[in-house]
């Protein structure tokens, strides 16, 4: 009986330590999420993603890929944006976060340019700057980086 209590006491101590660690990790996550929301000027990431959907709907009305883009946005979650923000050490502006979303959902460069009313060359520049902000190697494929976020 004494052995059983000793074992239970040890397990209790380990569980309490895990609770403390998870609580700290959750606080950090929630703090980062709140920072992203403040930066985006929104109360929720889902609201921001809905704004992105509206932008795509309005700018790409006649595009045959619009439904695929909208479905892919539904796969994006808070954790994905927190991961991107952490990778960039909080250096991404709202515009670059929007570009990230476009790359995550697999938008073509032309469609991104149409959405933001910029030249395709500006999208190449944004990709290069994002690669630097995300601290990726110069020859790293940014599309692979974003696809890995979806499947991780």
N, C-alpha and C positions, 0 to 999 in steps of 0.2 A: 504494500500500500504506500509506504514511504517513497519507494522508487517511482511509483506512478505519479505521485504528487510532485516530485522533483522534476520529472519529465514534463508534466503539464506546466509547471512553473517556468521551465526553460522555454517551452513553446510560446507561452504567454509573453515572455520577454522579447522573443524574436518577432512575434506578431505586433507588439507595441512599437518596436523599432521600425517595422515595415509601414505601420500606420503613420508614424512621424515623417518618414521619408516620402511617402506618397502625398501626405498633406503639404509638405514643402514643395514638391514637384507641381502639385495642383495650383498652389498659390502663384508660383512662377509662371505657369501656363496662363492662368487667369489675368495676371498682371500684363503679360505680353499681349494677350488678346485685347485687353482694354486699351493698351497703347496703340495697337493697330486700328481699332475702332475709332479712337480719337483722331489718329492721323487721317483716316478715311472720312471723318466727319459723319459717321453713321452710328446708330445704336446697336446694330447687329451686322454680322458678316452676311447673313442671309439677305438682309435688306440691300447691302452693297451688291451682292450677286444678282439680285432682282433688278437693280439699276443697270447692271451690265447686260442682262437679258433684254431690257427695254432698249438699250442703245443698239444692240445687235438687231433687234426686230425693226427698229426705225431706220437704221442705216443700210441694212442688207435685205430689205423687203423682198426683192425678187431673186434672191440668191438661193440656189438649190441646196446649199449646205446648211442653211439656217437651222433646220430642225436638229441636225447632228450637233451643231454648236450648242444649242439650248439644252440638249440632253447631257452633253458633256459638262456643262456648268453645274448640273445637278450632282455631279460626282465630286465637286470641290467642297471641302469642309473647312471648318475653322482650323483644325490641326494642320492642314496643308499650308494655309497662309501663315500660321505661326512658325512652321518649319522654314518657309521661305524667308520670313522676317528674321529668324534666328541666324540663318545662313548668311544674311546680308548685314548682320549686326545692327539691325534696325535702320539701315541706311536707305531703304526703298521709299521713294515718294509715292503718293497715290497713283500718279500716272504710270510709274513702273510696275506697280502692283496690278494695274489694269492690263498692261502688256503681258505680265506673267500669266494672268488668267487667259488671255488670248492664246498664248503659246501652249498652256496646259491643255486647252480644249482643242488644240490642233488647227487653229484658224490659219488660212493661207496668208502670206505676206500681203497680197493684194487686198484681201478681205479686211485685214487689220488696218491697212492704210485707208481703205474706204470708211471704216468705222470711225476712225479718228481724224479723218479729213487731212491726211498728211501724205507725203510721197513715200513710195516703197523704200527709197534710200534711207528715209528716216527710221524705218523699221529695222533695217540692217544696223544702223547706228545704235538704236535702242537695244538690239540683241547683244551687240558688242559691249555696251555699257552695263547691261544686266550681267553678262558673263563676269565682268570685273567686280561689280557690286556683290555678286554671289560667291566671289572668290573661286571661280572655276578656272581650270587651266585654259590657256589661250586656244588650244586645239580641241577643247571639250565640246561635245555636241550638246547645246543647251536644250534641244528637244528631248534628248535621251534623259537629261537631268529631270525635266518636268514630267516625262512619262513615268520615271521611277517614283516620283512623288505619288502619282495616282495608284500605282500598283504596290506601294509599300505599306 
